[in-house]
Amino acid sequence: MGLGCLGLILGVVLIPTQIQSHWLVYMLPVASACAGLAFIMGPVTSYALEPYSDKAGIASALVGFIQMAGGASLGLIALASPIEPKLALSIVMLIGCLLAWNAYRASKKEEMVYSKIESI
């Protein structure tokens, strides 16, 4: 997803405006972001649901709701922003990357705390 964000930003900034209207300038970064998202979402969802195996249906519904509500709110914010649509999409991708990176860092800290507790 970060690679798609970077590609979209570089495409808007570095490529001349005559070439920017070509469909590949937009679709290659978006396809890269979607491919990255496809590899991430399965394991992320299973890790999120792992502690709640006794309530998997409710937990899965909550994960789906949070994903859809977060995507809708970020989409509305991007739509309401006064910047160019390609830059708005790249900013939404960047926010998604930063949120995923923050969640990864938080899970590593939590893992370290659990390992210290188990060693005692």
C-alpha positions in Angstrom: 0.0 0.0 0.0 2.9 2.3 0.8 4.4 1.5 -2.6 1.1 2.5 -4.3 1.0 5.7 -2.3 4.5 6.6 -3.3 3.9 5.7 -6.9 0.8 7.9 -7.1 2.5 10.9 -5.4 5.5 10.6 -7.7 3.3 10.2 -10.7 1.4 13.4 -9.9 4.5 15.4 -9.0 7.1 14.2 -11.6 5.1 13.1 -14.7 4.0 15.9 -17.1 0.4 16.8 -17.1 -0.1 15.6 -20.7 0.9 12.0 -19.7 -1.0 12.0 -16.4 -4.3 11.5 -18.1 -3.2 8.0 -19.3 -4.9 5.3 -17.4 -1.7 3.4 -16.4 -0.4 6.4 -14.4 -3.4 6.0 -12.1 -4.1 2.2 -12.2 -0.6 0.9 -11.6 -0.2 2.5 -8.2 -3.8 1.7 -7.2 -3.3 -2.0 -8.3 -0.1 -2.1 -6.3 -1.9 -0.8 -3.2 -4.8 -3.3 -3.7 -2.3 -6.2 -4.1 -0.6 -5.2 -0.9 -3.9 -4.8 0.9 -4.9 -8.3 -0.3 -1.8 -9.8 1.3 -2.3 -7.9 4.5 -6.0 -8.2 5.3 -6.3 -11.9 5.8 -3.6 -12.3 8.4 -4.5 -9.0 10.1 -8.1 -10.1 10.5 -7.2 -13.6 11.8 -4.8 -12.0 14.3 -7.5 -9.5 15.4 -10.0 -12.3 15.9 -7.6 -14.7 17.6 -8.2 -13.6 21.2 -12.0 -13.8 20.7 -12.4 -17.3 19.4 -15.5 -17.9 21.7 -17.2 -14.9 20.1 -15.9 -15.1 16.6 -19.1 -14.0 14.9 -19.5 -10.8 16.9 -15.8 -10.0 16.7 -15.8 -10.6 12.9 -18.9 -8.3 12.5 -17.1 -5.6 14.6 -13.9 -5.9 12.5 -16.0 -5.5 9.3 -17.9 -2.6 10.7 -14.7 -0.8 11.7 -13.2 -1.4 8.3 -16.2 -0.1 6.4 -16.8 2.9 8.7 -13.1 3.8 8.6 -13.0 3.5 4.8 -16.2 5.5 4.4 -15.1 8.3 6.7 -11.6 8.6 5.1 -13.3 8.6 1.7 -15.7 11.4 2.7 -12.8 13.4 4.1 -10.9 12.9 0.8 -13.9 13.8 -1.2 -14.6 17.0 0.8 -10.9 18.1 0.6 -10.1 20.9 -1.9 -7.1 19.1 -3.3 -6.7 17.2 -6.6 -8.4 13.7 -6.5 -5.2 11.8 -7.1 -3.4 13.6 -4.3 -6.4 13.0 -2.0 -6.3 9.3 -2.8 -2.6 9.2 -2.1 -3.1 10.9 1.2 -5.8 8.4 2.2 -3.3 5.6 1.2 -0.6 7.3 3.3 -3.0 7.5 6.3 -3.8 3.8 5.9 -0.1 3.0 5.8 0.6 5.0 8.9 -2.3 3.4 10.8 -1.1 -0.1 9.9 2.5 0.8 10.9 1.3 2.1 14.2 -0.8 -1.0 14.9 2.3 -3.2 14.0 4.4 -1.2 16.5 1.8 -1.5 19.2 1.5 -5.2 18.7 5.2 -5.6 19.0 5.2 -3.6 22.3 2.4 -5.8 23.6 4.3 -8.9 22.6 7.3 -7.8 24.5 5.1 -7.1 27.6 3.6 -10.5 27.4 6.9 -12.2 27.0 8.3 -10.4 30.1 5.2 -11.4 32.1 5.5 -15.0 31.1 9.2 -15.1 32.0 8.4 -14.0 35.6 
